[in-house]
Amino acid sequence: MVKDNELKVYNGEDLLEKKKVTTSDISRPGIELTGYFDYYPSERIQLFGQTESAYSRSMTANNRYKVMLELCREDTPALLISRNIQPSKELLKAANEHDVPVIGSELPTTRLSSMITEYLDEKLAPRESIHGVLVDVYGIGILLTGHSGIGKSETALELVKRGHRLIADDRVDVYQRDEKTIVGEAPKILNHLLEIRGIGIIDVMNLFGAGAVRSQSEIQLIINLENWSADKNYDRIGTLEDKRTFFDVDVPQITVPVKVGRNISIIIEVAAMNYRAKKMGYDATKKFEDNLGLLIKENEAKTKNDEEGK
């Protein structure tokens, strides 16, 4: 957390590897500074802003030290100070005695709280590892699924050659960012790598450049590839709505049959553009249904006029 968010360490740098953060909630000690600790959430990072620091400076050195001792408990992950405010000697002494690191940032308190909360939400979110390939097509995160050998990696390679980006091949680590967002990324061991049967493993960033890869992406659409079957009824109009649930978030899913002569990469590009069009309020399926309804009404009116003419 300290490294990724460029925080400075005032005290306890040797403790950073030992201390664990178990919740993304951040506490700003207010009533605790007055000595009331009956409901103190000690398991949270304790954030000191301008208000908390100003109030603590108004206390006597003895009282300030006693309060800081109460704030620094065994399960307290860290004391975090915003706006480059220098921690008091009593705070540093209490933190040192109870092995609590003291860290800080130049950011304003609200921005710092928001940044750390979002970071911890991501790092502490439940994760699931699934079989598939994640690509970024026209800014839309598309998860390709299907049986092994169906051609997911080869399709991803063609998409990369067409200017799109690879996020993960074979295994995708999925987590829930918020109530509506599912994010996927590659395991570290597979980062930027793509397996092509007959060739082996290739490094996409090394071959195609940094613009051909992304570290992570929101999963907005799932395309399930399956072998063509003459006995199966595939969606030809776009009225069959399917979805896949990750944790408690539903992600739309479509099934694309694979057979000789079908260019799957182009189909995926069109699926991405169609998804974006729907998000912008244009639905080609609804337009077709409206046109069909209008045509039926026109034919009914024509038939009625013909009958009346007879």
C-alpha positions as CSV (number, residue, x, y, z in Angstrom):
1,M,0.0,0.0,0.0
2,V,2.8,2.4,0.9
3,K,4.7,1.7,-2.3
4,D,1.7,1.7,-4.7
5,N,0.4,5.0,-3.3
6,E,3.7,6.7,-2.9
7,L,3.3,7.3,0.8
8,K,6.1,8.4,3.1
9,V,7.1,6.6,6.3
10,Y,7.6,8.6,9.4
11,N,8.1,5.7,11.7
12,G,8.2,1.9,11.7
13,E,9.4,1.1,8.2
14,D,10.5,-2.4,9.4
15,L,6.9,-3.1,10.5
16,L,5.4,-2.6,7.0
17,E,5.9,-6.2,5.9
18,K,4.4,-7.6,9.2
19,K,1.3,-5.5,9.5
20,K,-1.8,-6.6,7.7
21,V,-4.8,-4.5,6.7
22,T,-8.0,-6.5,7.0
23,T,-10.7,-3.9,6.1
24,S,-11.0,-1.1,3.6
25,D,-12.8,1.1,6.1
26,I,-10.7,4.0,7.3
27,S,-11.4,5.7,10.7
28,R,-10.8,9.4,11.5
29,P,-10.5,9.5,15.3
30,G,-12.7,12.3,16.6
31,I,-14.4,11.4,19.8
32,E,-11.5,9.1,20.6
33,L,-9.2,12.1,21.0
34,T,-11.4,13.2,23.9
35,G,-10.7,9.9,25.6
36,Y,-13.8,7.9,24.7
37,F,-12.7,4.5,23.4
38,D,-15.8,2.3,24.1
39,Y,-16.5,1.8,20.4
40,Y,-13.1,2.3,18.9
41,P,-12.6,0.5,15.6
42,S,-8.9,-0.3,16.2
43,E,-8.7,-2.7,13.2
44,R,-8.9,0.2,10.8
45,I,-6.3,2.5,9.5
46,Q,-6.5,5.7,11.6
47,L,-6.4,8.8,9.5
48,F,-5.3,12.2,10.9
49,G,-6.2,15.2,8.9
50,Q,-6.0,18.9,9.7
51,T,-8.9,18.8,12.2
52,E,-7.6,15.9,14.2
53,S,-4.0,17.2,14.2
54,A,-5.1,20.7,15.3
55,Y,-7.2,19.3,18.1
56,S,-4.4,17.0,19.4
57,R,-2.0,20.0,19.4
58,S,-4.4,21.8,21.8
59,M,-4.0,19.0,24.4
60,T,-1.3,18.9,27.0
61,A,1.7,16.7,26.1
62,N,0.7,14.2,28.8
63,N,-2.9,13.8,27.7
64,R,-1.8,13.6,24.1
65,Y,0.5,10.8,24.9
66,K,-2.2,8.9,26.8
67,V,-4.6,9.2,23.9
68,M,-2.1,8.1,21.4
69,L,-1.3,5.0,23.5
70,E,-5.0,4.1,23.4
71,L,-5.1,4.6,19.6
72,C,-2.1,2.4,19.0
73,R,-3.3,-1.2,19.6
74,E,-2.0,-4.5,18.6
75,D,-4.4,-4.8,15.7
76,T,-4.1,-1.2,14.5
77,P,-2.6,-1.4,11.0
78,A,-1.2,2.1,10.8
79,L,-1.6,5.7,11.6
80,L,-2.0,7.8,8.4
81,I,-1.4,11.5,8.3
82,S,-2.5,13.8,5.4
83,R,-1.2,17.2,4.1
84,N,2.4,16.6,5.0
85,I,1.5,17.4,8.6
86,Q,4.4,16.5,10.9
87,P,3.4,13.9,13.6
88,S,3.8,14.9,17.2
89,K,6.6,13.4,19.4
90,E,3.9,11.8,21.6
91,L,2.3,10.1,18.6
92,L,5.6,8.8,17.3
93,K,6.6,7.6,20.8
94,A,3.3,5.8,21.3
95,A,3.3,4.2,17.9
96,N,6.9,3.0,18.4
97,E,6.1,1.4,21.7
98,H,3.1,-0.5,20.3
99,D,4.7,-1.4,16.9
100,V,2.3,0.7,14.8
101,P,3.8,2.3,11.6
102,V,3.2,6.0,11.0
103,I,2.8,6.9,7.3
104,G,1.7,10.0,5.5
105,S,1.0,11.8,2.3
106,E,0.9,15.4,0.9
107,L,-2.7,14.8,-0.4
108,P,-5.7,16.5,1.3
109,T,-7.5,14.4,3.8
110,T,-10.6,13.6,1.7
111,R,-8.7,12.7,-1.4
112,L,-6.3,10.6,0.6
113,S,-9.1,8.7,2.3
114,S,-10.8,8.1,-1.0
115,M,-7.6,6.9,-2.7
116,I,-6.7,4.5,0.1
117,T,-10.2,3.1,0.4
118,E,-10.5,2.4,-3.3
119,Y,-7.1,0.8,-3.3
120,L,-8.0,-1.4,-0.3
121,D,-11.4,-2.3,-1.8
122,E,-9.5,-3.7,-4.8
123,K,-6.8,-5.5,-2.9
124,L,-9.2,-7.0,-0.3
125,A,-12.0,-8.0,-2.7
126,P,-12.8,-11.7,-3.1
127,R,-11.1,-13.2,-6.1
128,E,-11.9,-16.0,-8.5
129,S,-9.7,-17.6,-11.1
130,I,-11.4,-18.7,-14.3
131,H,-10.4,-20.3,-17.6
132,G,-10.6,-17.9,-20.4
133,V,-9.0,-15.0,-22.4
134,L,-9.6,-11.4,-21.6
135,V,-9.1,-8.8,-24.3
136,D,-9.8,-5.1,-24.7
137,V,-11.7,-4.4,-28.0
138,Y,-12.6,-0.8,-28.7
139,G,-12.4,0.0,-25.0
140,I,-14.8,-2.9,-24.1
141,G,-13.4,-5.6,-21.8
142,I,-14.5,-8.9,-23.4
143,L,-14.0,-12.3,-21.7
144,L,-13.6,-15.1,-24.2
145,T,-14.7,-18.5,-22.8
146,G,-15.1,-22.0,-24.2
147,H,-13.6,-25.5,-24.2
148,S,-9.8,-25.9,-24.4
149,G,-8.7,-25.9,-28.0
150,I,-11.7,-23.9,-29.4
151,G,-9.3,-21.1,-30.5
152,K,-9.5,-18.4,-27.8
153,S,-5.8,-17.7,-27.8
154,E,-5.5,-17.6,-31.6
155,T,-8.5,-15.3,-31.7
156,A,-6.9,-13.0,-29.1
157,L,-3.7,-13.0,-31.2
158,E,-5.6,-11.9,-34.3
159,L,-7.3,-9.2,-32.3
160,V,-4.0,-7.9,-31.0
161,K,-2.7,-7.8,-34.6
162,R,-5.8,-5.7,-35.5
163,G,-4.9,-3.1,-32.9
164,H,-6.7,-4.3,-29.8
165,R,-5.1,-5.3,-26.4
166,L,-4.5,-8.4,-24.4
167,I,-5.2,-8.5,-20.7
168,A,-4.9,-12.2,-19.8
169,D,-4.6,-15.5,-21.5
170,D,-5.7,-18.9,-20.2
171,R,-6.3,-17.9,-16.6
172,V,-8.1,-14.7,-15.6
173,D,-8.2,-13.5,-12.0
174,V,-11.6,-11.9,-11.4
175,Y,-12.7,-9.6,-8.5
176,Q,-15.5,-7.3,-7.7
177,R,-14.5,-3.6,-7.7
178,D,-17.9,-2.3,-6.6
179,E,-21.6,-3.1,-6.7
180,K,-21.7,-3.0,-10.5
181,T,-18.2,-3.7,-11.7
182,I,-16.2,-6.9,-12.3
183,V,-12.6,-6.5,-13.1
184,G,-10.2,-9.1,-14.6
185,E,-6.4,-9.3,-14.7
186,A,-3.7,-11.8,-15.5
187,P,-1.9,-13.8,-12.8
188,K,1.6,-12.4,-12.4
189,I,3.2,-15.5,-13.9
190,L,1.2,-15.1,-17.1
191,N,1.4,-11.3,-17.4
192,H,1.6,-10.3,-21.1
193,L,2.1,-13.9,-22.2
194,L,0.0,-15.8,-24.8
195,E,0.1,-19.5,-25.6
196,I,-0.2,-20.5,-29.2
197,R,-0.4,-24.2,-30.0
198,G,2.5,-25.2,-32.3
199,I,4.5,-22.1,-31.5
200,G,4.5,-22.1,-27.7
201,I,4.5,-19.1,-25.4
202,I,5.0,-15.6,-26.8
203,D,5.5,-12.3,-25.1
204,V,2.9,-10.0,-26.6
205,M,4.4,-6.7,-25.2
206,N,7.8,-7.7,-26.5
207,L,6.5,-8.5,-30.0
208,F,3.8,-5.9,-30.5
209,G,4.7,-3.1,-28.1
210,A,3.3,-1.7,-24.8
211,G,0.2,-0.5,-26.6
212,A,-0.8,-4.2,-27.2
213,V,-1.4,-5.0,-23.6
214,R,-3.3,-3.8,-20.5
215,S,-2.8,-4.8,-16.9
216,Q,-6.5,-5.1,-16.1
217,S,-9.9,-4.3,-17.5
218,E,-13.6,-4.2,-16.5
219,I,-15.4,-7.3,-17.8
220,Q,-18.3,-5.9,-19.7
221,L,-19.2,-8.7,-22.0
222,I,-18.7,-12.4,-22.2
223,I,-18.4,-14.2,-25.5
224,N,-18.6,-18.0,-25.2
225,L,-17.1,-19.8,-28.2
226,E,-18.5,-23.3,-29.0
227,N,-18.3,-25.7,-31.9
228,W,-21.0,-25.3,-34.4
229,S,-23.9,-27.8,-34.0
230,A,-26.6,-28.1,-36.7
231,D,-29.0,-29.3,-34.0
232,K,-28.7,-26.2,-31.8
233,N,-30.8,-23.1,-32.3
234,Y,-28.5,-20.0,-32.2
235,D,-29.7,-16.5,-31.6
236,R,-30.1,-14.8,-35.0
237,I,-31.9,-11.7,-34.0
238,G,-30.5,-10.8,-30.6
239,T,-33.5,-11.4,-28.4
240,L,-32.0,-14.2,-26.4
241,E,-30.5,-12.6,-23.3
242,D,-28.0,-14.6,-21.3
243,K,-25.8,-13.7,-18.4
244,R,-23.1,-15.0,-16.1
245,T,-22.9,-14.0,-12.5
246,F,-19.6,-13.3,-10.7
247,F,-20.1,-12.9,-7.0
248,D,-23.3,-10.8,-7.1
249,V,-22.8,-9.0,-10.4
250,D,-24.4,-10.1,-13.6
251,V,-22.4,-9.8,-16.9
252,P,-24.1,-10.2,-20.2
253,Q,-23.1,-13.2,-22.2
254,I,-23.5,-14.3,-25.9
255,T,-22.7,-17.6,-27.6
256,V,-20.8,-17.5,-30.9
257,P,-20.6,-20.8,-32.8
258,V,-17.2,-21.6,-34.4
259,K,-16.9,-23.3,-37.7
260,V,-14.7,-23.1,-40.8
261,G,-15.3,-19.9,-42.8
262,R,-16.4,-17.7,-39.8
263,N,-14.0,-14.9,-38.9
264,I,-14.4,-14.9,-35.2
265,S,-12.2,-11.8,-34.6
266,I,-14.4,-9.6,-36.8
267,I,-17.5,-11.0,-35.1
268,I,-16.0,-10.1,-31.7
269,E,-15.3,-6.6,-33.0
270,V,-18.8,-6.2,-34.2
271,A,-20.1,-7.5,-30.8
272,A,-18.1,-4.9,-29.0
273,M,-19.4,-2.1,-31.2
274,N,-23.0,-3.4,-30.8
275,Y,-22.6,-3.5,-27.1
276,R,-21.4,0.1,-27.0
277,A,-24.3,1.2,-29.3
278,K,-26.7,-0.4,-26.8
279,K,-25.1,1.4,-23.9
280,M,-25.5,4.6,-25.9
281,G,-29.3,3.9,-26.3
282,Y,-29.3,2.4,-29.8
283,D,-30.7,-1.2,-30.1
284,A,-30.7,-2.7,-33.5
285,T,-32.9,-5.6,-32.4
286,K,-35.5,-3.2,-31.1
287,K,-35.3,-1.2,-34.4
288,F,-35.9,-4.4,-36.3
289,E,-38.9,-5.3,-34.1
290,D,-40.3,-1.8,-34.6
291,N,-39.9,-2.0,-38.3
292,L,-41.5,-5.4,-38.3
293,G,-44.4,-4.1,-36.3
294,L,-44.9,-1.2,-38.7
295,L,-44.8,-3.5,-41.7
296,I,-47.4,-5.7,-40.2
297,K,-49.7,-2.7,-39.6
298,E,-49.2,-1.5,-43.1
299,N,-50.0,-4.9,-44.6
300,E,-53.1,-5.2,-42.3
301,A,-54.3,-1.7,-43.5
302,K,-53.6,-2.6,-47.1
303,T,-55.5,-5.9,-46.8
304,K,-58.5,-4.1,-45.2
305,N,-58.6,-1.4,-47.9
306,D,-58.4,-4.1,-50.6
307,E,-61.3,-6.0,-49.0
308,E,-63.4,-2.8,-48.7
309,G,-62.6,-2.0,-52.3
310,K,-64.1,-5.3,-53.4
